[in-house]
Amino acid sequence: MIAGVIACFIAVKVVVEIGRTWVLFWNDILAAATALLSRRQGIDQQTAPERAPPPMNEPPPRADSRKSRQKRVAAARLQVIFAVLSARRRASF
């Protein structure tokens, strides 16, 4: 019976350690993705050429296209996930 309790305790410790490692792994991936997004947005803003005005026969582009809104939503979701994982990481130590 004591061996069973010890085995159960060791199994729980292993599962907790695997979970913690998994969270840290995803935290690093999200940090890299956020840094990449930030850097890409910064590069795009710095190196974007001056845009010529649209020709008269084309309507002006919409202020908020679906694609730009999707990018903003995806970036916001990544930031929220990153913040939650960072908070969990700080809480676990």
C-alpha positions as CSV (number, residue, x, y, z in Angstrom):
1,M,0.0,0.0,0.0
2,I,2.8,2.4,0.8
3,A,4.4,1.6,-2.5
4,G,1.2,2.5,-4.3
5,V,1.0,5.8,-2.5
6,I,4.6,6.6,-3.4
7,A,4.0,5.6,-7.0
8,C,0.9,7.8,-7.2
9,F,2.9,10.7,-5.7
10,I,5.7,10.3,-8.2
11,A,3.2,10.0,-11.1
12,V,1.5,13.2,-10.0
13,K,4.8,15.0,-9.7
14,V,5.8,13.8,-13.2
15,V,2.5,15.0,-14.7
16,V,2.8,18.4,-13.0
17,E,6.3,18.8,-14.3
18,I,5.3,17.8,-17.8
19,G,2.4,20.3,-17.7
20,R,4.7,23.1,-16.4
21,T,7.3,22.4,-19.1
22,W,4.5,22.4,-21.7
23,V,3.3,25.8,-20.5
24,L,6.8,27.2,-20.6
25,F,7.3,25.8,-24.1
26,W,4.1,27.5,-25.4
27,N,5.0,30.7,-23.5
28,D,8.3,30.8,-25.4
29,I,6.5,30.2,-28.7
30,L,4.0,32.9,-28.1
31,A,6.8,35.3,-27.0
32,A,8.6,34.6,-30.3
33,A,5.4,35.1,-32.3
34,T,4.6,38.3,-30.5
35,A,8.2,39.6,-31.1
36,L,8.0,38.6,-34.7
37,L,4.7,40.4,-35.1
38,S,6.0,43.5,-33.4
39,R,9.1,43.5,-35.5
40,R,7.2,42.9,-38.7
41,Q,4.8,45.7,-38.0
42,G,7.7,48.0,-37.2
43,I,9.6,47.1,-40.4
44,D,6.4,47.5,-42.4
45,Q,5.8,51.0,-41.0
46,Q,9.5,52.1,-41.5
47,T,10.0,50.7,-45.0
48,A,6.5,51.3,-46.4
49,P,6.9,53.4,-49.6
50,E,4.8,56.5,-50.1
51,R,1.5,55.5,-51.5
52,A,0.2,57.1,-54.7
53,P,-3.4,58.3,-54.5
54,P,-5.8,55.8,-56.1
55,P,-6.9,56.5,-59.7
56,M,-10.1,58.5,-60.1
57,N,-12.1,55.6,-61.4
58,E,-11.5,53.4,-58.3
59,P,-13.2,54.0,-55.0
60,P,-10.8,54.8,-52.1
61,P,-9.9,51.8,-50.0
62,R,-12.0,51.2,-46.9
63,A,-10.6,52.4,-43.6
64,D,-11.0,49.0,-41.9
65,S,-10.9,46.1,-44.3
66,R,-11.7,42.6,-43.2
67,K,-8.1,41.4,-43.5
68,S,-6.7,44.2,-41.4
69,R,-9.4,43.6,-38.8
70,Q,-8.6,39.9,-38.8
71,K,-4.9,40.7,-38.3
72,R,-5.7,43.0,-35.4
73,V,-8.0,40.4,-33.7
74,A,-5.3,37.7,-34.1
75,A,-2.6,39.9,-32.6
76,A,-4.9,40.8,-29.7
77,R,-5.7,37.2,-29.1
78,L,-2.0,36.3,-29.1
79,Q,-1.3,39.1,-26.6
80,V,-4.1,37.9,-24.3
81,I,-2.8,34.3,-24.4
82,F,0.7,35.5,-23.8
83,A,-0.4,37.6,-20.8
84,V,-2.4,34.7,-19.3
85,L,0.5,32.3,-19.7
86,S,3.0,34.8,-18.3
87,A,0.7,35.3,-15.2
88,R,0.5,31.6,-14.7
89,R,4.2,31.2,-15.0
90,R,4.8,34.0,-12.4
91,A,2.2,32.4,-10.1
92,S,3.8,29.0,-10.3
93,F,7.2,30.2,-9.1
